[in-house]
Amino acid sequence: MIASLMMYLRPETEAAYARYWALIRAGLSRRGIDAPENLSNDLPPFDVWRNPGLVLSQTCGMPYRNLLKDDVTLVGTPDFGVEGCPPGYYRSVLIVRRDDPRKALTDYAQARFAYNETGSQSGYAAPYAHCLPSGFWFENRVQSRGHRLSARMVAEREADIASLDAVTWRDIERYDDFAKDLRVLDLTEPTPGLPYIAGPDADGEAIFAAVSDAIAGLSSTDRQVLGLRDLVRISARDYLSVTSPPPGA
């Protein structure tokens, strides 16, 4: 068996996530579900997500709809209270340098765009859909392999613009000094947030209940650090209705 909660993990949130997992694990135990004592946050994500013994993890909407939907149990979606979004939804923030005088998204059509992964909803699919109505997609692109790394590349003038998960951006603003050199240029439309998943034979209802109880049992400090408000139900249909960029885009 295996579990992970790596998607919003950073040094400042690690201890709170460990306590959150302890609460989840206790709730699972009360419901007769075994769970590992420790999270496997250092393993490659797909090694966790495709493990048939997966107890709980968090994935991104794009890999869920394109690669995982038939092989995992959709448990629920944590609500991080993202401003301007329905519960459980999130959006991307398009960030640029604070001293860059360009004002409109189209002013950046020829700019260097930093993205974490082509398989990322917030880092790639959402900005792709957002740019299409303006008649362009960034041709000058550089992969960073992480939202925080994308933001740092913009701050350090290795890129001009990046698209970040709004929850990650909130943590960057809170913890990273380089955030002062950045500003939000634009926001994408809300889409379903990063869902919790389990193995194909998991009891999704029991896991949902255990996670809900854990969120309710968080200390006020840990709740603030994690930004968690609740666990909500967003249907697989809603995740699958979000479009992905075409191959090669």
C-alpha positions in Angstrom: 0.0 0.0 0.0 1.1 3.5 -0.7 -0.1 7.1 -0.3 1.2 10.6 -1.1 0.1 14.2 -0.8 2.9 15.9 -2.8 1.1 18.4 -5.1 1.3 21.4 -2.8 4.2 20.2 -0.7 7.0 22.6 0.2 9.2 22.9 3.3 6.9 25.3 5.0 3.8 23.0 4.6 5.5 19.6 5.1 4.8 19.4 8.9 1.2 20.4 8.5 0.7 17.8 5.7 2.2 15.1 8.0 -0.3 16.0 10.7 -3.1 16.1 8.2 -2.1 12.6 7.0 -2.1 11.3 10.5 -5.7 12.5 10.9 -6.6 10.9 7.6 -4.9 7.6 8.6 -6.7 7.5 11.9 -10.0 8.1 10.1 -9.2 5.3 7.6 -8.3 2.9 10.5 -11.7 3.6 12.2 -13.3 2.5 8.9 -11.2 -0.7 8.6 -8.9 0.6 5.9 -5.2 0.1 6.3 -2.9 2.9 5.4 0.9 3.4 5.5 2.3 5.3 8.4 4.4 7.6 6.1 3.6 9.4 2.8 5.7 8.5 -0.3 6.0 12.1 -1.4 9.4 11.6 -3.0 8.4 9.0 -5.5 7.6 9.9 -9.1 3.9 10.8 -9.2 2.9 8.1 -11.7 4.6 5.4 -9.7 2.2 6.3 -6.9 -0.9 7.0 -9.0 -0.7 3.8 -11.0 0.1 1.6 -7.9 -2.9 -0.8 -7.4 -2.3 -0.5 -3.7 -2.9 3.3 -3.7 -4.7 4.4 -0.6 -4.8 8.1 -1.3 -3.0 10.7 -3.4 -3.7 13.9 -5.2 -3.4 14.2 -9.0 -3.9 17.0 -11.5 -7.1 17.2 -13.6 -5.2 16.8 -16.9 -3.5 13.4 -16.1 -6.7 12.3 -14.5 -8.9 12.8 -17.6 -6.2 11.7 -20.1 -4.4 8.8 -18.4 -5.9 7.8 -15.0 -9.7 7.9 -15.1 -10.2 4.2 -15.9 -7.6 3.0 -13.4 -8.3 4.9 -10.2 -11.2 5.8 -7.9 -12.2 9.4 -7.8 -12.5 10.2 -4.1 -13.3 14.0 -3.9 -11.7 17.4 -4.4 -10.2 19.5 -1.7 -11.5 23.0 -1.6 -8.7 25.6 -1.1 -11.0 28.6 -1.2 -9.5 30.0 -4.4 -10.9 33.5 -4.9 -13.4 33.8 -7.7 -13.9 30.1 -8.0 -16.7 27.7 -6.9 -15.8 25.3 -4.0 -13.2 22.8 -5.2 -12.4 24.7 -8.3 -9.2 26.6 -9.1 -7.6 28.6 -11.9 -4.3 29.6 -13.3 -2.6 33.0 -12.7 -0.5 34.3 -15.6 2.5 36.1 -13.9 5.0 38.4 -15.3 7.8 40.6 -13.9 6.6 43.6 -11.9 8.8 46.0 -13.9 7.7 44.7 -17.3 5.8 47.5 -18.9 3.6 45.3 -21.2 0.0 45.5 -20.1 -2.1 43.0 -22.2 -1.8 39.3 -22.7 -1.4 39.8 -26.5 1.7 41.9 -25.8 3.4 38.7 -24.7 2.6 36.7 -27.8 6.3 36.5 -28.8 7.5 36.4 -25.2 9.3 33.4 -23.6 6.7 31.3 -21.7 7.8 29.1 -18.8 5.7 26.0 -18.0 6.1 23.2 -15.6 4.9 20.2 -17.7 2.9 19.7 -20.9 0.7 17.4 -18.9 -0.3 20.1 -16.4 -3.8 21.6 -16.4 -2.8 24.9 -14.7 0.6 25.2 -16.2 -0.2 24.3 -19.8 -3.7 23.3 -20.7 -5.4 26.3 -19.0 -3.1 28.9 -20.5 -3.4 27.3 -23.9 -7.2 27.5 -23.8 -6.9 31.1 -22.5 -4.7 32.3 -25.3 -6.7 30.7 -28.2 -9.4 33.4 -28.3 -6.6 36.0 -28.7 -5.4 34.1 -31.7 -2.0 32.8 -30.5 -0.1 30.3 -28.5 3.4 30.8 -27.2 6.0 29.5 -29.7 8.9 30.4 -27.5 8.5 28.0 -24.6 10.8 26.6 -21.9 10.0 23.8 -19.5 10.8 24.4 -15.8 9.4 21.1 -14.3 7.7 23.0 -11.4 5.4 25.9 -10.9 7.7 27.5 -8.4 10.6 27.1 -10.8 8.6 28.7 -13.5 7.9 31.7 -11.3 11.6 31.9 -10.4 12.6 31.8 -14.0 10.4 34.8 -14.7 11.7 36.7 -11.7 15.3 36.0 -12.8 14.6 37.0 -16.4 15.1 33.6 -17.8 11.5 33.7 -19.0 8.9 36.5 -19.5 5.6 34.9 -18.5 4.4 31.8 -16.7 1.1 30.1 -15.8 0.8 28.9 -12.2 -1.7 27.0 -10.1 -3.5 29.7 -8.1 -2.9 27.7 -4.8 0.8 27.4 -5.6 1.0 31.1 -6.4 -0.7 31.9 -3.0 2.1 30.0 -1.3 4.8 31.7 -3.4 3.4 35.1 -2.4 3.5 33.9 1.2 6.9 32.3 1.4 9.2 33.3 -1.5 11.1 36.6 -1.5 11.2 36.7 -5.3 7.4 37.1 -5.4 7.9 40.8 -4.8 9.4 41.0 -8.3 6.3 39.5 -9.9 2.7 40.6 -10.7 -0.4 38.9 -12.0 -1.2 39.8 -15.6 -4.3 37.7 -16.1 -6.5 34.9 -14.8 -7.9 31.8 -16.6 -11.4 30.5 -16.2 -12.0 28.2 -13.2 -11.8 24.5 -13.7 -12.1 21.5 -11.3 -9.3 21.5 -8.8 -6.7 18.8 -8.1 -8.7 15.7 -7.1 -7.9 13.0 -4.5 -7.7 9.6 -6.0 -7.3 6.0 -4.7 -6.7 2.6 -6.2 -9.3 1.0 -8.5 -10.8 -1.2 -5.8 -10.9 1.4 -3.1 -13.9 2.3 -1.0 -14.3 5.9 -2.2 -17.1 6.8 0.1 -15.2 5.6 3.2 -12.1 7.5 2.1 -14.1 10.6 1.4 -15.6 10.5 4.9 -12.1 9.9 6.5 -10.6 12.9 4.6 -13.6 15.1 5.4 -13.2 14.3 9.1 -9.5 15.0 8.9 -10.1 18.4 7.4 -12.6 19.2 10.1 -10.1 18.1 12.7 -7.2 20.3 11.6 -5.9 22.9 14.0 -6.6 26.4 13.0 -2.9 26.9 12.3 -2.6 23.9 10.1 -5.8 24.8 8.3 -4.3 28.2 7.5 -1.0 26.8 6.4 -2.6 24.3 4.1 -5.4 26.6 2.9 -7.9 23.8 3.2 -11.6 24.5 3.7 -13.5 21.3 2.9 -13.7 18.2 0.7 -16.3 18.5 -2.1 -17.7 16.2 -4.8 -17.0 17.1 -8.4 -18.1 14.5 -10.9 -15.8 12.7 -13.3 -17.9 14.1 -16.1 -17.0 17.6 -15.0 -13.3 16.7 -15.1 -13.6 15.0 -18.5 -15.4 18.1 -19.9 -12.3 20.2 -19.7 -10.4 20.2 -23.0 -6.7 19.4 -23.5 -4.3 20.9 -26.0 -4.0 18.9 -29.2 -1.0 16.7 -29.6 2.1 18.7 -30.4 0.6 22.0 -29.3 
